[in-house]
Amino acid sequence: MTIKYTPDHEWLSVAGDIATVGITHHAQDALGDVVFVDLPAIGTALAQKDVAGVVESVKAAADVYMPVTGEIVEVNEDLRNDPSLANSDPLGAGWFFKVKLSNAAELDALLDETAYAALAG
């Protein structure tokens, strides 16, 4: 399993041709208490960097960007019902959606953990 990061503070965990996507610890910390998430519809095809959803907190709202081109194959209904999972477990139970990769080569341009840590400070 490979974990990659975007400069926009999304993470993705890749297993085969499916990537699980969520927001990073840094993103949830900057947002504060998450109170609402808008998730994409299953079957939606999105290009890399398209807006895939929205996360709202008591302080702000932020777009969630598509880290890779693909089709949404699953969304986290638990997160929709309990948005605080994005705060309490952003890299686990707080995942947002799963995407079937259309172009695995796009992963090469994403950040590894070391590069993301340097970016996020």
C-alpha positions as CSV (number, residue, x, y, z in Angstrom):
1,M,0.0,0.0,0.0
2,T,1.4,3.4,-1.0
3,I,0.5,6.7,0.7
4,K,0.8,9.9,-1.2
5,Y,-0.1,13.5,-0.4
6,T,-1.1,16.6,-2.3
7,P,0.0,20.2,-1.7
8,D,-3.7,20.9,-1.0
9,H,-3.5,18.6,2.1
10,E,-5.3,15.6,0.8
11,W,-3.8,12.1,1.4
12,L,-4.5,9.0,-0.6
13,S,-3.7,5.4,0.1
14,V,-3.3,3.3,-3.0
15,A,-4.0,-0.4,-3.2
16,G,-4.1,-1.8,-6.7
17,D,-6.2,0.6,-8.9
18,I,-8.2,1.9,-5.9
19,A,-7.2,5.0,-3.9
20,T,-8.8,5.9,-0.6
21,V,-8.8,9.7,-0.1
22,G,-9.1,12.0,2.9
23,I,-7.7,15.2,4.4
24,T,-4.4,15.3,6.4
25,H,-3.8,15.9,10.1
26,H,-2.5,19.4,9.1
27,A,-5.7,20.2,7.2
28,Q,-8.1,19.1,9.9
29,D,-6.0,21.0,12.5
30,A,-6.1,24.2,10.4
31,L,-9.9,23.8,9.9
32,G,-10.8,23.1,13.5
33,D,-13.9,21.1,14.5
34,V,-15.4,19.6,11.3
35,V,-19.2,19.9,11.3
36,F,-20.2,18.9,7.8
37,V,-18.8,17.1,4.7
38,D,-20.2,17.2,1.2
39,L,-19.1,14.0,-0.6
40,P,-19.2,13.2,-4.3
41,A,-21.8,10.8,-5.8
42,I,-20.7,7.3,-6.5
43,G,-20.1,6.9,-10.2
44,T,-19.0,10.5,-10.7
45,A,-15.9,10.8,-12.9
46,L,-13.6,13.6,-12.0
47,A,-10.3,14.9,-13.3
48,Q,-7.2,15.5,-11.1
49,K,-7.6,18.8,-9.3
50,D,-11.4,19.0,-9.7
51,V,-13.4,19.8,-6.6
52,A,-14.6,16.5,-5.3
53,G,-16.3,17.7,-2.1
54,V,-16.4,20.3,0.7
55,V,-15.5,20.1,4.3
56,E,-16.9,22.7,6.7
57,S,-15.8,23.5,10.2
58,V,-16.7,26.0,12.9
59,K,-14.0,28.2,11.4
60,A,-14.1,27.8,7.7
61,A,-15.1,25.8,4.6
62,A,-12.6,24.2,2.3
63,D,-12.8,22.4,-1.0
64,V,-11.5,18.8,-1.2
65,Y,-9.7,18.3,-4.5
66,M,-9.4,15.2,-6.5
67,P,-5.8,14.1,-6.1
68,V,-6.0,11.8,-9.2
69,T,-8.3,11.3,-12.2
70,G,-10.8,8.6,-11.7
71,E,-14.3,7.4,-10.8
72,I,-15.8,7.6,-7.4
73,V,-16.6,4.0,-6.3
74,E,-17.4,4.5,-2.6
75,V,-18.0,7.3,-0.1
76,N,-17.7,7.2,3.7
77,E,-21.3,7.3,4.9
78,D,-19.9,7.1,8.5
79,L,-18.2,10.4,7.9
80,R,-21.3,12.0,6.5
81,N,-23.2,10.9,9.7
82,D,-20.3,11.9,12.0
83,P,-18.1,14.6,10.4
84,S,-16.0,14.7,13.6
85,L,-14.2,11.5,12.3
86,A,-12.3,13.9,10.0
87,N,-10.8,15.4,13.2
88,S,-10.5,12.3,15.5
89,D,-9.1,9.9,12.8
90,P,-8.3,11.7,9.6
91,L,-6.0,9.0,8.2
92,G,-8.3,6.1,9.3
93,A,-12.0,6.2,9.9
94,G,-12.2,9.8,8.7
95,W,-11.5,8.9,5.0
96,F,-13.7,10.7,2.5
97,F,-14.1,8.6,-0.7
98,K,-12.5,5.9,-2.8
99,V,-11.6,6.4,-6.4
100,K,-10.8,3.9,-9.2
101,L,-7.7,5.3,-10.9
102,S,-7.8,6.3,-14.5
103,N,-4.2,7.2,-14.8
104,A,-1.8,5.7,-12.3
105,A,1.1,7.8,-13.7
106,E,-0.5,10.8,-11.9
107,L,0.7,9.3,-8.6
108,D,4.3,10.0,-9.6
109,A,3.7,13.8,-9.3
110,L,2.3,13.6,-5.8
111,L,4.3,14.0,-2.5
112,D,5.7,11.3,-0.3
113,E,5.5,11.6,3.5
114,T,8.9,13.4,3.8
115,A,8.1,15.9,1.1
116,Y,4.6,16.6,2.5
117,A,6.0,17.0,6.0
118,A,8.4,19.6,4.7
119,L,5.6,21.4,2.9
120,A,3.2,21.3,5.8
121,G,5.8,22.5,8.3
